Amino acid sequence: MGVEQEIGKLKEKLKIPGRDIVFTNHARMQILSRPTTEADVVKFLKEGSDCLRYAELQETAEDGEVYRANYELNKRHDLVIVFKILKAKLLIITAYRTSRKWQKLVLRKNP
C-alpha cells in the first residue's frame, strides 16, 4: 500500500469522535524529556491531518493496529507519534520531537 493510501486510511480512523486518548508511562517520559507536551500530541492527533507527512502500519493484532505517524512541526522538525488504535481508546506508545537533519544523517549512514 502506498504512503498516500496509508495516510488517507489513518485519517479516517482518527476521525472517530469520543475515543479516549491514553498515554503509556514511556510516552510520558519521552514527552517530558523533549520540547513537547501531551496537549501538543493530542492536538496533532485530533486536528493535525494537514500536517501528517508520513504514516506506516507497524503491527496488526486482534485488539488493534499500531501506527507510526510523522507530523510536520516546521521545516526542520517533526513530531513522531507511535500509537495503537483500539476500539474505545487510542493508546500513545511513544511520542517525540525529532530533527529532519538528524534523520537524513541516519539514512545516509544506513541505506
HUBELWO-V790481 format. One record per residue. RES is the residue in one letter. PHI is phi as a letter, one per 30 degrees, with the letter a starting at -180 (999 if undefined). NEAR is the number of other C-alpha atoms within 12 Angstrom. Layout:
RES:PHI:NEAR + RES:PHI:NEAR
This chain:
M:999:11 + G:d:12 + V:d:18 + E:d:15 + Q:d:15 + E:d:22 + I:d:28 + G:d:22 + K:d:21 + L:d:32 + K:e:28 + E:d:16 + K:d:26 + L:d:33 + K:d:18 + I:d:19 + P:d:16 + G:i:12 + R:d:19 + D:d:20 + I:c:27 + V:b:24 + F:c:27 + T:d:20 + N:d:16 + H:d:19 + A:d:27 + R:d:24 + M:d:20 + Q:d:27 + I:d:29 + L:d:18 + S:d:17 + R:b:19 + P:d:21 + T:a:27 + T:b:22 + E:d:30 + A:d:19 + D:d:22 + V:d:38 + V:d:28 + K:d:21 + F:d:29 + L:d:40 + K:d:27 + E:b:18 + G:c:25 + S:d:26 + D:d:18 + C:c:25 + L:d:31 + R:c:29 + Y:a:29 + A:b:31 + E:b:30 + L:d:25 + Q:c:18 + E:a:16 + T:b:15 + A:b:13 + E:d:11 + D:d:15 + G:l:20 + E:b:26 + V:c:27 + Y:c:35 + R:c:31 + A:b:39 + N:c:36 + Y:c:37 + E:d:25 + L:d:26 + N:a:16 + K:d:14 + R:c:16 + H:b:23 + D:b:29 + L:c:40 + V:c:38 + I:b:42 + V:c:34 + F:b:38 + K:c:35 + I:c:35 + L:c:24 + K:d:19 + A:c:18 + K:a:22 + L:c:34 + L:c:32 + I:d:35 + I:d:29 + T:a:32 + A:a:40 + Y:a:34 + R:c:33 + T:b:27 + S:c:23 + R:d:21 + K:d:14 + W:d:15 + Q:d:19 + K:d:15 + L:d:12 + V:d:12 + L:d:11 + R:d:10 + K:d:9 + N:b:8 + P:d:8
